[in-house]
Amino acid sequence: MNDWLDEVKWNEAGLVPVIAQEEGSGRVLMLAWMNREALRLTAKEKVAVYWSRSRRKLWRKGETSGNRQRVREIRLDCDGDTVLLTVRQEGGVACHTGRHHCFYRRLGASGWQSVEPVIKDPEVMYGR
Amino acid sequence: MNDWLDEVKWNEAGLVPVIAQEEGSGRVLMLAWMNREALRLTAKEKVAVYWSRSRRKLWRKGETSGNRQRVREIRLDCDGDTVLLTVRQEGGVACHTGRHHCFYRRLGASGWQSVEPVIKDPEVMYGR
């Protein structure tokens, strides 16, 4: 029974934005997108599976980098059009730039400033 | 100078998804959308101003309910297509249903279950 998937309000492209928040730290790691199949698989496998809008295919987070997200909780908002995941971030790196999370640019007086260190070399992470 | 607004990757509708996270608790309160003007005003006034996709106009969060969001920090993600706000939520209620935040439905064995209490009566909140 996947009736719960019908309660999600998929957008015109059949997608829903998904926020990944780290268990414990409460850090917002990233925002990505899921289609129906991605959300079904995420709930089933308890590992985050997103939809890559650029590559137009399912994207098992960490399949290349090893930085998988173990899903502890899945929530839906009041309008049914946004999903919130509570995750355990394997490797401690959610961002493809090698940072802990994707929101590393902060708005200051002179524009966006990078305020988070690179923890892992992306070239090593992706075996380039 | 609003050059920093040019670094945001607006979608085909000229919008960007914005996550509001509560200062202190780390709670993810809601996801809403901003256009360029909404983000400019939010940065200038330090109060969250969103774009209502249903009403197709700027929406000063709390203009009716009083539940304004004081903005402490504005962040941009690696791809430049998602904004994260750190906010102080006035009135302690971010959701139009009268709950502290919008992600009050949790996925369980029998589907989505409401797991957060209503703190304020929406009818009182919106003066209906």
gemmi code that builds the backbone of each chain (N, CA, C; Angstrom):
import gemmi

chains = {
    "A": [
        ("MET", (0.837, -1.215, 0.000), (0.000, 0.000, 0.000), (0.866, 1.258, 0.000)),
        ("ASN", (0.747, 2.027, -1.052), (1.491, 3.279, -1.129), (0.561, 4.486, -1.234)),
        ("ASP", (-0.587, 4.390, -0.579), (-1.572, 5.475, -0.602), (-0.978, 6.782, -0.082)),
        ("TRP", (-0.051, 6.663, 0.854), (0.551, 7.862, 1.451), (1.256, 8.701, 0.395)),
        ("LEU", (1.695, 8.074, -0.683), (2.356, 8.808, -1.767), (1.364, 9.701, -2.511)),
        ("ASP", (0.080, 9.323, -2.447), (-0.950, 10.129, -3.121), (-1.244, 11.414, -2.359)),
        ("GLU", (-0.830, 11.453, -1.106), (-1.086, 12.667, -0.309), (-0.044, 13.753, -0.537)),
        ("VAL", (1.007, 13.382, -1.252), (2.032, 14.375, -1.592), (1.560, 15.159, -2.813)),
        ("LYS", (1.698, 16.475, -2.736), (1.321, 17.300, -3.897), (2.538, 17.473, -4.794)),
        ("TRP", (2.655, 16.619, -5.765), (3.755, 16.680, -6.729), (3.561, 17.906, -7.615)),
        ("ASN", (4.649, 18.561, -7.961), (4.517, 19.746, -8.820), (4.260, 19.333, -10.274)),
        ("GLU", (4.217, 20.319, -11.157), (3.861, 20.038, -12.562), (4.857, 19.087, -13.225)),
        ("ALA", (6.079, 19.004, -12.651), (7.087, 18.085, -13.197), (7.077, 16.745, -12.448)),
        ("GLY", (6.113, 16.582, -11.527), (6.028, 15.335, -10.777), (7.044, 15.241, -9.654)),
        ("LEU", (7.520, 16.389, -9.189), (8.563, 16.412, -8.165), (8.114, 17.146, -6.910)),
        ("VAL", (8.840, 16.904, -5.828), (8.613, 17.615, -4.572), (9.983, 17.991, -3.997)),
        ("PRO", (10.134, 19.217, -3.448), (11.409, 19.560, -2.828), (11.563, 18.838, -1.489)),
        ("VAL", (12.787, 18.402, -1.228), (13.068, 17.614, -0.022), (14.236, 18.251, 0.726)),
        ("ILE", (14.005, 18.577, 1.978), (15.042, 19.145, 2.836), (15.654, 18.004, 3.631)),
        ("ALA", (16.986, 17.914, 3.641), (17.657, 16.922, 4.485), (18.274, 17.638, 5.681)),
        ("GLN", (17.823, 17.247, 6.872), (18.321, 17.846, 8.110), (19.058, 16.776, 8.897)),
        ("GLU", (20.203, 17.142, 9.441), (21.026, 16.178, 10.154), (20.506, 15.923, 11.565)),
        ("GLU", (20.368, 14.675, 11.870), (19.980, 14.259, 13.218), (21.055, 14.719, 14.200)),
        ("GLY", (20.635, 15.164, 15.342), (21.623, 15.564, 16.349), (22.007, 17.019, 16.219)),
        ("SER", (22.743, 17.353, 15.182), (23.191, 18.748, 15.010), (22.044, 19.668, 14.602)),
        ("GLY", (21.027, 19.107, 13.951), (19.933, 19.926, 13.452), (20.310, 20.731, 12.221)),
        ("ARG", (21.513, 20.545, 11.732), (22.004, 21.280, 10.572), (21.169, 20.960, 9.320)),
        ("VAL", (20.773, 22.000, 8.597), (20.125, 21.771, 7.305), (21.236, 21.494, 6.298)),
        ("LEU", (21.269, 20.279, 5.790), (22.383, 19.849, 4.941), (22.222, 20.283, 3.494)),
        ("MET", (21.007, 20.122, 2.967), (20.807, 20.358, 1.533), (19.331, 20.339, 1.196)),
        ("LEU", (19.029, 20.811, 0.002), (17.696, 20.631, -0.561), (17.871, 19.939, -1.899)),
        ("ALA", (17.075, 18.896, -2.117), (17.101, 18.209, -3.403), (15.651, 17.887, -3.781)),
        ("TRP", (15.472, 17.120, -4.840), (14.121, 16.845, -5.326), (13.866, 15.354, -5.415)),
        ("MET", (12.622, 14.966, -5.228), (12.244, 13.567, -5.401), (11.020, 13.479, -6.302)),
        ("ASN", (10.969, 12.392, -7.070), (9.707, 12.038, -7.712), (9.069, 10.920, -6.867)),
        ("ARG", (7.968, 10.428, -7.328), (7.231, 9.428, -6.555), (8.081, 8.188, -6.267)),
        ("GLU", (8.791, 7.740, -7.268), (9.603, 6.531, -7.110), (10.758, 6.761, -6.121)),
        ("ALA", (11.352, 7.936, -6.191), (12.455, 8.257, -5.274), (11.963, 8.248, -3.820)),
        ("LEU", (10.794, 8.820, -3.593), (10.276, 8.868, -2.220), (9.864, 7.475, -1.745)),
        ("ARG", (9.305, 6.695, -2.648), (8.924, 5.329, -2.296), (10.165, 4.523, -1.903)),
        ("LEU", (11.214, 4.642, -2.695), (12.459, 3.913, -2.414), (13.124, 4.406, -1.130)),
        ("THR", (13.084, 5.716, -0.911), (13.675, 6.291, 0.301), (12.998, 5.716, 1.539)),
        ("ALA", (11.676, 5.643, 1.492), (10.920, 5.113, 2.639), (11.189, 3.626, 2.820)),
        ("LYS", (11.333, 2.932, 1.728), (11.521, 1.480, 1.780), (12.929, 1.115, 2.252)),
        ("GLU", (13.926, 1.807, 1.677), (15.321, 1.439, 1.930), (15.957, 2.210, 3.076)),
        ("LYS", (15.274, 3.270, 3.532), (15.777, 4.108, 4.626), (17.125, 4.759, 4.300)),
        ("VAL", (17.317, 4.976, 3.021), (18.493, 5.684, 2.520), (17.981, 6.690, 1.485)),
        ("ALA", (18.510, 7.914, 1.514), (17.969, 8.956, 0.636), (18.246, 8.668, -0.835)),
        ("VAL", (17.151, 8.645, -1.593), (17.217, 8.502, -3.055), (16.522, 9.728, -3.649)),
        ("TYR", (17.265, 10.526, -4.397), (16.693, 11.736, -4.968), (16.491, 11.570, -6.471)),
        ("TRP", (15.872, 12.590, -7.070), (15.742, 12.663, -8.510), (16.681, 13.766, -8.993)),
        ("SER", (17.609, 13.429, -9.830), (18.511, 14.428, -10.380), (17.833, 15.122, -11.554)),
        ("ARG", (17.575, 16.419, -11.392), (16.907, 17.158, -12.465), (17.848, 17.380, -13.645)),
        ("SER", (19.147, 17.483, -13.393), (20.086, 17.698, -14.496), (20.333, 16.405, -15.280)),
        ("ARG", (20.469, 15.301, -14.547), (20.752, 14.033, -15.230), (19.477, 13.271, -15.588)),
        ("ARG", (18.342, 13.758, -15.046), (17.043, 13.141, -15.303), (17.032, 11.649, -14.982)),
        ("LYS", (17.524, 11.343, -13.774), (17.438, 9.955, -13.318), (17.518, 9.895, -11.799)),
        ("LEU", (17.138, 8.744, -11.261), (17.234, 8.554, -9.821), (18.691, 8.654, -9.403)),
        ("TRP", (18.887, 9.222, -8.226), (20.234, 9.516, -7.760), (20.327, 9.030, -6.316)),
        ("ARG", (21.001, 7.896, -6.141), (21.193, 7.377, -4.793), (22.331, 8.157, -4.155)),
        ("LYS", (21.952, 9.104, -3.324), (22.936, 9.971, -2.662), (24.068, 9.141, -2.082)),
        ("GLY", (25.291, 9.452, -2.482), (26.454, 8.740, -1.959), (26.897, 7.571, -2.802)),
        ("GLU", (26.214, 7.333, -3.936), (26.567, 6.153, -4.743), (27.988, 6.258, -5.292)),
        ("THR", (28.441, 7.502, -5.517), (29.815, 7.694, -5.985), (30.735, 8.096, -4.832)),
        ("SER", (30.266, 9.046, -4.029), (31.107, 9.620, -2.975), (31.147, 8.765, -1.709)),
        ("GLY", (30.171, 7.890, -1.558), (30.077, 7.111, -0.323), (29.361, 7.844, 0.796)),
        ("ASN", (29.009, 9.116, 0.542), (28.369, 9.921, 1.583), (26.854, 9.700, 1.602)),
        ("ARG", (26.464, 8.510, 1.970), (25.038, 8.176, 2.011), (24.319, 8.848, 3.173)),
        ("GLN", (23.023, 8.980, 3.023), (22.201, 9.553, 4.094), (21.241, 8.491, 4.601)),
        ("ARG", (21.439, 8.070, 5.824), (20.542, 7.123, 6.477), (19.331, 7.885, 6.979)),
        ("VAL", (18.160, 7.469, 6.580), (16.941, 8.228, 6.884), (16.310, 7.743, 8.181)),
        ("ARG", (16.143, 8.665, 9.129), (15.548, 8.320, 10.418), (14.075, 8.676, 10.474)),
        ("GLU", (13.700, 9.710, 9.761), (12.318, 10.182, 9.846), (11.970, 10.894, 8.548)),
        ("ILE", (10.722, 10.753, 8.122), (10.231, 11.441, 6.926), (8.995, 12.232, 7.328)),
        ("ARG", (9.013, 13.522, 7.028), (7.864, 14.355, 7.380), (7.331, 15.091, 6.154)),
        ("LEU", (6.057, 15.460, 6.240), (5.378, 16.186, 5.167), (4.812, 17.467, 5.760)),
        ("ASP", (4.827, 18.543, 4.975), (4.335, 19.801, 5.541), (2.821, 19.960, 5.356)),
        ("CYS", (2.310, 21.048, 5.887), (0.864, 21.309, 5.922), (0.229, 21.283, 4.539)),
        ("ASP", (0.935, 21.806, 3.548), (0.389, 21.856, 2.192), (0.660, 20.575, 1.410)),
        ("GLY", (1.459, 19.695, 1.999), (1.763, 18.434, 1.330), (2.715, 18.584, 0.163)),
        ("ASP", (3.377, 19.753, 0.076), (4.236, 19.971, -1.092), (5.717, 20.117, -0.760)),
        ("THR", (6.105, 19.779, 0.460), (7.521, 19.748, 0.832), (7.749, 18.603, 1.814)),
        ("VAL", (8.866, 17.903, 1.631), (9.231, 16.788, 2.502), (10.462, 17.171, 3.314)),
        ("LEU", (10.483, 16.753, 4.565), (11.638, 16.975, 5.433), (12.156, 15.615, 5.894)),
        ("LEU", (13.424, 15.356, 5.609), (14.060, 14.124, 6.078), (14.961, 14.433, 7.263)),
        ("THR", (14.924, 13.588, 8.267), (15.966, 13.615, 9.289), (16.933, 12.497, 8.931)),
        ("VAL", (18.210, 12.849, 8.791), (19.174, 11.858, 8.299), (20.435, 11.796, 9.159)),
        ("ARG", (21.097, 10.651, 9.041), (22.449, 10.520, 9.560), (23.356, 10.568, 8.338)),
        ("GLN", (24.223, 11.580, 8.287), (25.071, 11.797, 7.112), (26.348, 10.989, 7.220)),
        ("GLU", (26.459, 9.958, 6.424), (27.698, 9.164, 6.452), (28.851, 9.975, 5.884)),
        ("GLY", (30.025, 9.831, 6.462), (31.201, 10.556, 5.994), (31.240, 12.003, 6.433)),
        ("GLY", (30.132, 12.490, 7.006), (30.102, 13.859, 7.518), (30.108, 14.934, 6.442)),
        ("VAL", (29.914, 14.528, 5.205), (29.961, 15.479, 4.091), (28.710, 15.304, 3.231)),
        ("ALA", (27.894, 16.353, 3.166), (26.685, 16.283, 2.334), (26.889, 16.968, 0.991)),
        ("CYS", (27.835, 17.905, 0.927), (27.958, 18.764, -0.257), (29.019, 18.249, -1.232)),
        ("HIS", (28.726, 18.374, -2.517), (29.665, 17.895, -3.534), (30.947, 18.744, -3.579)),
        ("THR", (30.943, 19.883, -2.860), (32.158, 20.702, -2.772), (33.081, 20.195, -1.662)),
        ("GLY", (32.643, 19.164, -0.937), (33.447, 18.597, 0.140), (33.203, 19.247, 1.488)),
        ("ARG", (32.150, 20.053, 1.548), (31.804, 20.683, 2.825), (30.737, 19.869, 3.552)),
        ("HIS", (30.622, 20.123, 4.857), (29.661, 19.380, 5.665), (28.248, 19.521, 5.120)),
        ("HIS", (27.905, 20.720, 4.726), (26.564, 20.950, 4.169), (26.650, 21.982, 3.045)),
        ("CYS", (25.548, 22.126, 2.335), (25.557, 22.935, 1.105), (25.390, 24.442, 1.344)),
        ("PHE", (24.913, 24.809, 2.514), (24.611, 26.230, 2.751), (25.816, 26.936, 3.384)),
        ("TYR", (26.893, 26.980, 2.650), (28.148, 27.518, 3.203), (28.386, 28.969, 2.819)),
        ("ARG", (27.468, 29.583, 2.081), (27.628, 30.991, 1.723), (26.657, 31.849, 2.517)),
        ("ARG", (27.194, 32.816, 3.230), (26.393, 33.675, 4.096), (26.377, 35.087, 3.514)),
        ("LEU", (25.223, 35.713, 3.571), (25.114, 37.074, 3.048), (25.673, 38.072, 4.059)),
        ("GLY", (26.663, 38.840, 3.611), (27.242, 39.892, 4.447), (27.192, 41.217, 3.722)),
        ("ALA", (27.864, 42.203, 4.277), (27.822, 43.564, 3.719), (28.360, 43.604, 2.287)),
        ("SER", (29.276, 42.693, 1.965), (29.871, 42.705, 0.631), (29.404, 41.538, -0.234)),
        ("GLY", (28.231, 41.000, 0.083), (27.685, 39.903, -0.716), (27.843, 38.553, -0.037)),
        ("TRP", (27.756, 37.494, -0.821), (27.861, 36.141, -0.282), (29.306, 35.834, 0.071)),
        ("GLN", (29.510, 35.291, 1.249), (30.848, 34.911, 1.680), (30.866, 33.461, 2.115)),
        ("SER", (31.863, 32.737, 1.657), (32.013, 31.341, 2.025), (32.498, 31.264, 3.472)),
        ("VAL", (31.746, 30.568, 4.321), (32.076, 30.563, 5.749), (32.233, 29.150, 6.336)),
        ("GLU", (32.340, 28.154, 5.449), (32.498, 26.783, 5.951), (33.708, 26.141, 5.276)),
        ("PRO", (34.498, 25.387, 6.021), (35.699, 24.769, 5.447), (35.379, 23.554, 4.571)),
        ("VAL", (36.256, 23.312, 3.608), (36.201, 22.075, 2.830), (36.836, 20.978, 3.677)),
        ("ILE", (36.062, 19.922, 3.936), (36.530, 18.841, 4.808), (37.199, 17.732, 4.004)),
        ("LYS", (36.589, 17.452, 2.837), (37.144, 16.397, 1.974), (37.407, 16.983, 0.601)),
        ("ASP", (38.502, 16.599, -0.006), (38.839, 17.030, -1.363), (37.854, 16.378, -2.340)),
        ("PRO", (37.088, 17.186, -3.077), (36.117, 16.613, -4.017), (36.762, 15.678, -5.039)),
        ("GLU", (37.998, 15.968, -5.426), (38.660, 15.116, -6.417), (38.903, 13.719, -5.862)),
        ("VAL", (39.221, 13.663, -4.587), (39.402, 12.357, -3.944), (38.036, 11.691, -3.767)),
        ("MET", (37.065, 12.518, -3.332), (35.722, 12.012, -3.024), (35.091, 11.339, -4.241)),
        ("TYR", (35.286, 11.946, -5.404), (34.667, 11.406, -6.614), (35.656, 10.616, -7.480)),
        ("GLY", (36.844, 10.357, -6.905), (37.821, 9.524, -7.591), (38.240, 10.033, -8.956)),
        ("ARG", (38.367, 11.384, -9.057), (38.760, 11.937, -10.374), (40.264, 11.859, -10.578)),
    ],
    "B": [
        ("MET", (23.839, 48.553, -4.189), (24.381, 47.412, -4.956), (23.636, 46.124, -4.596)),
        ("ASN", (23.011, 45.559, -5.581), (22.319, 44.291, -5.360), (22.871, 43.174, -6.250)),
        ("ASP", (24.178, 43.247, -6.504), (24.827, 42.235, -7.351), (24.644, 40.831, -6.786)),
        ("TRP", (24.585, 40.732, -5.473), (24.461, 39.425, -4.834), (23.176, 38.716, -5.270)),
        ("LEU", (22.177, 39.492, -5.661), (20.932, 38.886, -6.135), (21.130, 38.180, -7.481)),
        ("ASP", (22.138, 38.629, -8.223), (22.413, 38.001, -9.521), (23.066, 36.634, -9.365)),
        ("GLU", (23.597, 36.367, -8.165), (24.246, 35.062, -7.948), (23.245, 33.964, -7.599)),
        ("VAL", (22.012, 34.373, -7.374), (20.965, 33.392, -7.095), (20.451, 32.840, -8.425)),
        ("LYS", (20.322, 31.518, -8.488), (19.799, 30.908, -9.717), (18.283, 30.803, -9.612)),
        ("TRP", (17.601, 31.794, -10.101), (16.139, 31.807, -10.092), (15.624, 30.757, -11.061)),
        ("ASN", (14.528, 30.106, -10.710), (13.993, 29.081, -11.612), (13.242, 29.728, -12.776)),
        ("GLU", (12.632, 28.905, -13.600), (11.994, 29.423, -14.821), (10.855, 30.399, -14.489)),
        ("ALA", (10.329, 30.321, -13.262), (9.282, 31.253, -12.849), (9.865, 32.456, -12.098)),
        ("GLY", (11.198, 32.534, -12.041), (11.839, 33.652, -11.341), (11.819, 33.505, -9.824)),
        ("LEU", (11.710, 32.270, -9.354), (11.601, 32.023, -7.908), (12.732, 31.129, -7.407)),
        ("VAL", (12.908, 31.157, -6.083), (13.862, 30.277, -5.429), (13.193, 29.733, -4.157)),
        ("PRO", (13.379, 28.433, -3.858), (12.822, 27.912, -2.613), (13.628, 28.414, -1.415)),
        ("VAL", (12.911, 28.732, -0.351), (13.546, 29.295, 0.845), (13.131, 28.477, 2.069)),
        ("ILE", (14.122, 27.986, 2.788), (13.882, 27.223, 4.012), (14.014, 28.183, 5.185)),
        ("ALA", (13.035, 28.186, 6.086), (13.148, 28.982, 7.304), (13.440, 28.054, 8.469)),
        ("GLN", (14.589, 28.292, 9.099), (14.998, 27.476, 10.250), (15.032, 28.358, 11.486)),
        ("GLU", (14.518, 27.851, 12.576), (14.425, 28.636, 13.799), (15.760, 28.700, 14.524)),
        ("GLU", (16.136, 29.906, 14.878), (17.343, 30.119, 15.668), (17.166, 29.435, 17.027)),
        ("GLY", (18.203, 28.862, 17.521), (18.128, 28.244, 18.851), (17.660, 26.806, 18.774)),
        ("SER", (16.398, 26.583, 18.442), (15.862, 25.216, 18.396), (16.391, 24.449, 17.189)),
        ("GLY", (16.753, 25.156, 16.122), (17.195, 24.491, 14.904), (16.053, 23.871, 14.117)),
        ("ARG", (14.853, 24.057, 14.585), (13.668, 23.492, 13.942), (13.492, 24.048, 12.525)),
        ("VAL", (13.241, 23.170, 11.578), (12.879, 23.635, 10.237), (11.398, 24.001, 10.278)),
        ("LEU", (11.103, 25.263, 10.121), (9.741, 25.760, 10.301), (8.876, 25.559, 9.065)),
        ("MET", (9.440, 25.891, 7.906), (8.635, 25.887, 6.684), (9.526, 26.035, 5.458)),
        ("LEU", (8.923, 25.779, 4.318), (9.560, 26.128, 3.043), (8.592, 27.016, 2.288)),
        ("ALA", (9.101, 28.120, 1.772), (8.269, 28.994, 0.951), (9.123, 29.466, -0.226)),
        ("TRP", (8.613, 30.387, -1.009), (9.302, 30.820, -2.224), (9.518, 32.318, -2.209)),
        ("MET", (10.593, 32.742, -2.842), (10.859, 34.173, -2.997), (11.178, 34.472, -4.453)),
        ("ASN", (10.767, 35.668, -4.894), (11.308, 36.194, -6.150), (12.398, 37.196, -5.766)),
        ("ARG", (12.957, 37.831, -6.754), (14.080, 38.731, -6.518), (13.721, 39.863, -5.552)),
        ("GLU", (12.544, 40.418, -5.745), (12.111, 41.531, -4.903), (11.888, 41.071, -3.457)),
        ("ALA", (11.331, 39.898, -3.292), (11.097, 39.371, -1.940), (12.421, 39.178, -1.199)),
        ("LEU", (13.415, 38.643, -1.888), (14.710, 38.420, -1.236), (15.408, 39.744, -0.937)),
        ("ARG", (15.274, 40.679, -1.852), (15.868, 42.003, -1.630), (15.252, 42.657, -0.390)),
        ("LEU", (13.931, 42.599, -0.288), (13.234, 43.199, 0.854), (13.559, 42.475, 2.153)),
        ("THR", (13.657, 41.155, 2.073), (13.983, 40.361, 3.265), (15.350, 40.769, 3.817)),
        ("ALA", (16.321, 40.935, 2.923), (17.672, 41.322, 3.343), (17.681, 42.751, 3.885)),
        ("LYS", (16.876, 43.590, 3.290), (16.853, 45.001, 3.682), (16.132, 45.209, 5.012)),
        ("GLU", (14.983, 44.548, 5.146), (14.119, 44.786, 6.312), (14.363, 43.806, 7.447)),
        ("LYS", (15.104, 42.742, 7.159), (15.412, 41.715, 8.171), (14.148, 41.053, 8.725)),
        ("VAL", (13.136, 41.020, 7.876), (11.890, 40.320, 8.175), (11.534, 39.525, 6.915)),
        ("ALA", (11.079, 38.275, 7.103), (10.848, 37.420, 5.935), (9.690, 37.919, 5.075)),
        ("VAL", (9.986, 38.133, 3.794), (8.982, 38.493, 2.796), (9.039, 37.431, 1.706)),
        ("TYR", (7.945, 36.708, 1.530), (7.916, 35.638, 0.537), (7.073, 36.046, -0.674)),
        ("TRP", (7.098, 35.173, -1.684), (6.226, 35.334, -2.835), (5.146, 34.258, -2.741)),
        ("SER", (3.916, 34.684, -2.675), (2.819, 33.725, -2.632), (2.509, 33.265, -4.048)),
        ("ARG", (2.728, 31.983, -4.307), (2.473, 31.464, -5.649), (0.979, 31.362, -5.935)),
        ("SER", (0.173, 31.149, -4.887), (-1.271, 31.047, -5.110), (-1.905, 32.422, -5.321)),
        ("ARG", (-1.467, 33.393, -4.524), (-2.058, 34.728, -4.656), (-1.283, 35.611, -5.641)),
        ("ARG", (-0.129, 35.110, -6.048), (0.723, 35.830, -7.003), (1.042, 37.251, -6.551)),
        ("LYS", (1.496, 37.351, -5.295), (1.945, 38.657, -4.800), (2.892, 38.474, -3.625)),
        ("LEU", (3.598, 39.546, -3.284), (4.495, 39.503, -2.141), (3.677, 39.253, -0.882)),
        ("TRP", (4.272, 38.491, 0.007), (3.558, 38.057, 1.202), (4.481, 38.300, 2.388)),
        ("ARG", (4.146, 39.349, 3.132), (4.918, 39.630, 4.332), (4.444, 38.696, 5.425)),
        ("LYS", (5.228, 37.664, 5.652), (4.885, 36.639, 6.642), (4.478, 37.298, 7.954)),
        ("GLY", (3.278, 36.984, 8.431), (2.800, 37.539, 9.697), (1.977, 38.802, 9.537)),
        ("GLU", (1.747, 39.247, 8.304), (1.026, 40.511, 8.117), (-0.409, 40.407, 8.646)),
        ("THR", (-0.967, 39.201, 8.587), (-2.324, 38.998, 9.124), (-2.272, 38.364, 10.511)),
        ("SER", (-1.437, 37.336, 10.640), (-1.404, 36.555, 11.882), (-0.546, 37.192, 12.972)),
        ("GLY", (0.336, 38.110, 12.583), (1.270, 38.675, 13.551), (2.502, 37.817, 13.758)),
        ("ASN", (2.510, 36.622, 13.153), (3.635, 35.707, 13.360), (4.789, 36.008, 12.403)),
        ("ARG", (5.405, 37.147, 12.605), (6.509, 37.550, 11.752), (7.770, 36.742, 12.020)),
        ("GLN", (8.637, 36.724, 11.028), (9.922, 36.046, 11.178), (11.035, 37.080, 11.080)),
        ("ARG", (11.742, 37.279, 12.177), (12.904, 38.169, 12.209), (14.099, 37.405, 11.652)),
        ("VAL", (14.719, 37.961, 10.651), (15.785, 37.234, 9.953), (17.149, 37.557, 10.564)),
        ("ARG", (17.858, 36.513, 10.994), (19.175, 36.674, 11.601), (20.291, 36.396, 10.622)),
        ("GLU", (20.041, 35.524, 9.683), (21.092, 35.132, 8.756), (20.454, 34.645, 7.458)),
        ("ILE", (21.121, 34.923, 6.345), (20.655, 34.463, 5.038), (21.795, 33.689, 4.394)),
        ("ARG", (21.511, 32.470, 3.974), (22.547, 31.654, 3.334), (22.084, 31.152, 1.969)),
        ("LEU", (23.069, 30.845, 1.130), (22.812, 30.341, -0.217), (23.558, 29.017, -0.361)),
        ("ASP", (22.975, 28.083, -1.094), (23.638, 26.784, -1.203), (24.637, 26.743, -2.369)),
        ("CYS", (25.310, 25.616, -2.481), (26.388, 25.445, -3.456), (25.948, 25.726, -4.889)),
        ("ASP", (24.735, 25.323, -5.226), (24.238, 25.518, -6.587), (23.597, 26.883, -6.778)),
        ("GLY", (23.442, 27.623, -5.691), (22.833, 28.950, -5.776), (21.335, 28.921, -6.025)),
        ("ASP", (20.728, 27.747, -5.830), (19.303, 27.673, -6.152), (18.402, 27.383, -4.953)),
        ("THR", (18.953, 27.502, -3.750), (18.139, 27.390, -2.538), (18.682, 28.350, -1.479)),
        ("VAL", (17.758, 29.001, -0.774), (18.131, 29.939, 0.287), (17.725, 29.359, 1.636)),
        ("LEU", (18.575, 29.581, 2.630), (18.273, 29.159, 3.999), (18.262, 30.389, 4.895)),
        ("LEU", (17.149, 30.622, 5.566), (17.049, 31.721, 6.527), (17.137, 31.180, 7.937)),
        ("THR", (17.891, 31.854, 8.791), (17.793, 31.601, 10.229), (16.896, 32.700, 10.774)),
        ("VAL", (15.829, 32.310, 11.468), (14.834, 33.299, 11.895), (14.469, 33.161, 13.372)),
        ("ARG", (13.978, 34.259, 13.908), (13.312, 34.217, 15.200), (11.822, 34.304, 14.891)),
        ("GLN", (11.086, 33.269, 15.272), (9.661, 33.185, 14.927), (8.817, 33.879, 15.991)),
        ("GLU", (8.266, 35.026, 15.653), (7.400, 35.731, 16.609), (6.112, 34.947, 16.826)),
        ("GLY", (5.639, 34.928, 18.044), (4.402, 34.220, 18.366), (4.571, 32.713, 18.478)),
        ("GLY", (5.754, 32.225, 18.109), (6.033, 30.786, 18.254), (5.263, 29.895, 17.294)),
        ("VAL", (4.598, 30.514, 16.322), (3.777, 29.739, 15.385), (4.156, 30.118, 13.953)),
        ("ALA", (4.656, 29.141, 13.193), (5.016, 29.418, 11.794), (3.939, 28.930, 10.833)),
        ("CYS", (3.127, 27.969, 11.275), (2.198, 27.301, 10.357), (0.795, 27.894, 10.424)),
        ("HIS", (0.161, 27.977, 9.266), (-1.192, 28.548, 9.213), (-2.223, 27.657, 9.899)),
        ("THR", (-1.827, 26.436, 10.242), (-2.733, 25.548, 10.982), (-2.651, 25.805, 12.493)),
        ("GLY", (-1.775, 26.745, 12.890), (-1.632, 27.073, 14.307), (-0.594, 26.238, 15.031)),
        ("ARG", (0.188, 25.504, 14.246), (1.253, 24.701, 14.852), (2.580, 25.459, 14.807)),
        ("HIS", (3.504, 25.019, 15.649), (4.808, 25.669, 15.735), (5.494, 25.706, 14.369)),
        ("HIS", (5.419, 24.612, 13.668), (6.035, 24.541, 12.340), (5.163, 23.710, 11.406)),
        ("CYS", (5.523, 23.721, 10.121), (4.653, 23.122, 9.103), (4.848, 21.617, 8.929)),
        ("PHE", (5.960, 21.082, 9.413), (6.258, 19.661, 9.171), (5.728, 18.803, 10.317)),
        ("TYR", (4.422, 18.805, 10.487), (3.827, 18.119, 11.637), (3.304, 16.728, 11.298)),
        ("ARG", (3.469, 16.301, 10.034), (3.033, 14.956, 9.658), (4.236, 14.051, 9.464)),
        ("ARG", (4.243, 12.946, 10.197), (5.364, 12.009, 10.165), (4.915, 10.711, 9.511)),
        ("LEU", (5.776, 10.157, 8.681), (5.430, 8.904, 8.016), (5.616, 7.726, 8.966)),
        ("GLY", (4.541, 6.973, 9.166), (4.581, 5.782, 10.007), (4.061, 4.581, 9.234)),
        ("ALA", (3.861, 3.491, 9.928), (3.444, 2.243, 9.277), (2.099, 2.397, 8.573)),
        ("SER", (1.258, 3.293, 9.092), (-0.081, 3.452, 8.503), (-0.214, 4.772, 7.738)),
        ("GLY", (0.900, 5.305, 7.276), (0.841, 6.552, 6.497), (1.245, 7.757, 7.318)),
        ("TRP", (0.842, 8.941, 6.852), (1.213, 10.180, 7.535), (0.391, 10.340, 8.801)),
        ("GLN", (1.058, 10.692, 9.871), (0.359, 10.904, 11.138), (0.723, 12.262, 11.701)),
        ("SER", (-0.284, 12.998, 12.151), (-0.061, 14.305, 12.742), (0.524, 14.133, 14.141)),
        ("VAL", (1.703, 14.724, 14.370), (2.398, 14.487, 15.635), (2.748, 15.767, 16.389)),
        ("GLU", (2.148, 16.884, 15.965), (2.435, 18.144, 16.649), (1.116, 18.805, 17.050)),
        ("PRO", (1.071, 19.399, 18.235), (-0.172, 20.022, 18.707), (-0.440, 21.373, 18.045)),
        ("VAL", (-1.727, 21.715, 17.967), (-2.126, 23.060, 17.547), (-1.977, 23.972, 18.762)),
        ("ILE", (-1.164, 25.014, 18.612), (-0.864, 25.914, 19.729), (-1.825, 27.099, 19.745)),
        ("LYS", (-2.118, 27.594, 18.530), (-3.045, 28.723, 18.424), (-4.189, 28.353, 17.496)),
        ("ASP", (-5.388, 28.763, 17.861), (-6.558, 28.523, 17.017), (-6.431, 29.371, 15.750)),
        ("PRO", (-6.398, 28.731, 14.560), (-6.263, 29.504, 13.323), (-7.366, 30.547, 13.158)),
        ("GLU", (-8.563, 30.259, 13.642), (-9.666, 31.206, 13.485), (-9.405, 32.488, 14.265)),
        ("VAL", (-8.794, 32.321, 15.423), (-8.419, 33.503, 16.226), (-7.243, 34.216, 15.553)),
        ("MET", (-6.276, 33.381, 15.088), (-5.048, 33.920, 14.508), (-5.326, 34.810, 13.301)),
        ("TYR", (-6.297, 34.387, 12.491), (-6.608, 35.138, 11.282), (-7.878, 35.989, 11.425)),
        ("GLY", (-8.381, 36.093, 12.655), (-9.520, 36.951, 12.938), (-10.777, 36.629, 12.138)),
        ("ARG", (-11.011, 35.303, 11.946), (-12.177, 34.920, 11.162), (-13.432, 34.901, 12.023)),
    ],
}
model = gemmi.Model(1)
for chain_id, residues in chains.items():
    chain = gemmi.Chain(chain_id)
    for i, (resn, *xyz) in enumerate(residues, 1):
        res = gemmi.Residue()
        res.name, res.seqid = resn, gemmi.SeqId(i, " ")
        for name, pos in zip(("N", "CA", "C"), xyz):
            atom = gemmi.Atom()
            atom.name, atom.element = name, gemmi.Element(name[0])
            atom.pos, atom.b_iso = gemmi.Position(*pos), 0.0
            res.add_atom(atom)
        chain.add_residue(res)
    model.add_chain(chain)
structure = gemmi.Structure()
structure.add_model(model)
structure.setup_entities()
